[in-house]
Amino acid sequence: MGTRRGAADRSAQNGPVREAVTSARRIVVKIGSSSLTTPAGGLDDTRVDALVDSLGALAAAGREVVLVSSGAIAAGLAPLGLPRRPRDLATQQAAASVGQGLLIGRYAAAFARHRLTVGQVLLTVDDVTRRAHYRNAYRTLRKLLDLRAVPIVNENDTVATEEIRFGDNDRLAALVAALVDADLLVLLSDVDALWTGDPTRAGSTRITEVHGEGDLAGVDIGGAGRAGVGTGGMVTKVEAARIATGFGIPVVLTAAPLAAPALAGEPVGTFFHPSSRRPAARLFWLAHATAPRGRLHLDPGAVQAVVGRRKSLLPAGITAVDGAFTAGDPVDLVDTEGAPVARGLVNYDAVELPGLLGRSTTELAAALGPAYEREVVHRDDLVLL
C-alpha cells in the first residue's frame, strides 16, 4: 500500500522512524478509560476526536485498524449518578450497559467525519476459546476489515462474570492482535512510556526499547493508573506487551496525546521488539486468555506422550480429576508433582471422567458405546505451558 516508501520519505525529512511501525498494514490500537473520559466520568469529546483523527489518517492511507477501547463503564458513571467506578460486579455491568451505547455512538459520529463506518464487537473469554466461537469472532473481525469498516472491540462487561472475564483490556488487545494476525499493537495510556520507576520521582528514566525480559530487570512497574476509572496500569500493559511480542507482534507503548507521532513511526514511547516466530493463534489464545476450570492429573507415561510426543490425552493416562467443568471447558494437565504441563479443552464433563480413568478407548467403546472412543483432550485443542 506504499507504506514503506512513505516511511523512507519521512525518515529523510524528520530523522529515523521505526520501520516496524511504518510498514505495518494491520494495526491494533488500545486506549484506556482514563485517556477518553473527564474526571467526572463522562466521555471527553476532544480526546475522542483526537484519537479518531489519528486512526482515520491510517485508514485513509489504506491501512487496516482495529480499535480496542475501554471506557464503557467509565462513560456510564455520570449518567447513572455514580461518583466513582463501582466495586461490585452488578453495578459495573449496569454502568457498562449505559456507557457502551454512549461510547460506540460517539465513535460512530467521530469516524463518520472520515467517511468510515464502525462495527461494535463485544467479546468474552468463551468467544475465543471454544472452537466454533473463536471462528465466529475471527470471521466477524475479518469481514469488517474486508468491508473497510473499523472494528471497535471491548469486553462484554454487561454479561461477563468473574469466571469469564479477560481481566483488563490491555490483555484483550494483545489477544485480539494475535487473533487478527496484526503487524503492530499500540497501547495508549496516560503515561508517555515505560519508565524504570515512578516517572514523577527523581532518578527514573524512560525506557525507549525492550528487546527481552533482561531489559525489564529491576524495573518498578507499579500499580493501577492514576485516574481511578480503569482497571489496568503499567503492570497490565507490560504483560500485554509480553503476550503480543510472544506472538511475533511489535508493540509501542505511549500516551494517548502522542498517538499520531507514534503511529507515524516517530521514536516516542517504548518500543517492544517481537520474538521471531508466531505460534498457532487459537492455541495462543488458549494459553493466555483462559483460566482453567479444573485439573487432570497425568501419570508419567501420559506426561511423556503429551509433552514429549505431542499426543492427545487418553483416559488411560489420567489418575485423578479436580474441578467442576463441562465438556469444552479449559483444564490444566498436571504432572505427578501437580505442576501444570499443558492446557486443553476437555471433551467430557467432570462427573463423567472418574469412571473412565485408566481404561483404554477401545475398552470404553466396547463397554459404553462408540461415543466413548474419543480423546479426553485432543492434541489440536492442547497447548504446552
ZINOR-V902464 format. One record per backbone hydrogen bond with DSSP energy under -1.0 kcal/mol. CO is the residue of the C=O (numbers start at 1). NH is the residue of the N-H. E is the energy in kcal/mol with one decimal. If there is no record, write none. Layout:
CO:NH:E  CO:NH:E
//
This chain:
2:6:-1.8  3:7:-2.1  4:8:-1.9  5:9:-2.4  6:10:-2.3  7:11:-2.4  8:12:-2.1  9:13:-1.6  10:14:-3.5  11:15:-1.7  18:21:-1.0  18:22:-2.3  19:23:-2.1  25:64:-2.6  26:183:-3.0  26:184:-1.1  27:66:-2.5  28:186:-2.6  29:68:-3.3  30:188:-3.1  31:70:-2.4  33:36:-1.9  33:37:-1.3  36:44:-3.2  38:41:-1.9  42:38:-3.2  44:48:-2.3  45:49:-2.6  46:50:-2.1  47:51:-2.2  48:52:-2.6  49:53:-2.5  50:54:-1.6  51:55:-2.2  52:56:-3.1  53:57:-1.6  54:58:-1.2  55:59:-2.3  56:60:-2.3  57:61:-1.1  58:63:-2.0  59:62:-1.8  64:27:-2.9  66:29:-2.8  67:153:-3.1  68:31:-2.0  71:75:-2.8  72:76:-1.2  74:77:-1.1  76:80:-1.2  77:82:-2.9  78:81:-1.6  88:92:-1.9  89:93:-2.5  90:94:-1.9  91:95:-2.6  92:96:-2.5  93:97:-2.1  94:98:-1.7  95:99:-3.1  96:100:-2.8  98:102:-1.2  99:103:-2.8  100:104:-2.6  101:105:-2.0  102:106:-2.1  103:107:-2.2  104:108:-2.6  105:109:-2.0  106:110:-2.1  107:111:-3.0  108:112:-1.6  111:114:-1.5  111:116:-1.9  112:115:-1.9  117:150:-2.7  119:152:-3.2  121:154:-1.9  123:156:-2.8  124:127:-1.0  125:128:-1.8  126:130:-1.5  130:134:-3.0  131:135:-2.1  132:136:-2.0  133:137:-2.6  134:138:-2.5  135:139:-2.7  136:140:-2.4  137:141:-2.1  138:142:-2.9  139:143:-2.5  140:144:-2.2  141:145:-2.1  142:146:-2.3  143:147:-2.0  144:149:-2.8  145:148:-1.7  150:119:-2.0  151:67:-2.6  152:121:-2.5  153:69:-2.1  154:123:-2.2  155:157:-2.3  156:159:-1.5  156:160:-2.1  161:164:-1.1  164:125:-1.5  168:172:-1.6  169:173:-2.3  170:174:-1.9  171:175:-2.1  172:176:-2.7  173:177:-2.4  174:178:-1.6  175:179:-2.4  176:180:-2.5  177:182:-3.0  184:28:-2.6  185:252:-2.3  186:30:-3.0  187:254:-2.3  188:32:-1.1  189:256:-2.7  194:207:-3.2  196:220:-2.4  198:201:-2.1  201:204:-1.5  205:196:-2.3  208:271:-2.5  210:273:-2.8  212:215:-1.4  213:216:-1.6  216:219:-2.1  219:221:-1.1  233:237:-1.4  234:238:-2.6  235:239:-2.1  236:240:-2.2  237:241:-2.3  238:242:-2.1  239:243:-2.3  240:244:-2.7  241:245:-2.7  242:246:-1.8  244:247:-1.1  244:249:-2.3  245:248:-1.5  245:275:-2.7  250:185:-2.1  251:272:-3.2  252:187:-3.0  253:270:-2.6  254:189:-1.8  255:258:-1.7  256:259:-2.0  258:262:-2.3  259:263:-2.7  260:264:-1.3  261:266:-2.4  262:265:-1.3  265:18:-2.6  266:268:-2.6  270:253:-2.6  271:210:-2.5  272:251:-1.9  280:284:-2.0  281:285:-2.1  282:286:-2.2  283:287:-2.0  284:288:-1.9  285:289:-3.4  294:332:-2.4  295:322:-2.9  296:334:-2.6  297:319:-3.2  299:303:-2.2  300:304:-2.2  301:305:-2.1  302:306:-2.8  303:307:-3.0  304:308:-1.2  304:309:-1.4  305:311:-2.7  313:376:-2.3  313:377:-1.5  314:317:-1.5  315:318:-1.6  315:358:-2.3  317:299:-2.4  320:297:-2.6  322:295:-2.0  325:350:-2.7  326:329:-2.2  329:346:-2.4  330:293:-3.2  331:344:-2.4  332:296:-2.6  333:341:-3.3  333:342:-1.4  334:298:-2.6  335:338:-1.9  339:335:-2.2  341:385:-1.9  342:333:-3.1  343:383:-2.9  344:331:-2.7  346:328:-3.6  349:353:-1.2  353:356:-2.7  353:357:-1.1  356:359:-1.6  360:364:-2.3  361:365:-2.5  362:366:-2.0  363:367:-2.0  364:368:-3.3  365:369:-1.5  369:372:-1.9  370:373:-1.8  372:374:-1.2  376:347:-2.7  377:313:-2.6  378:381:-2.0  379:382:-1.0  381:345:-1.8  383:343:-2.7
//
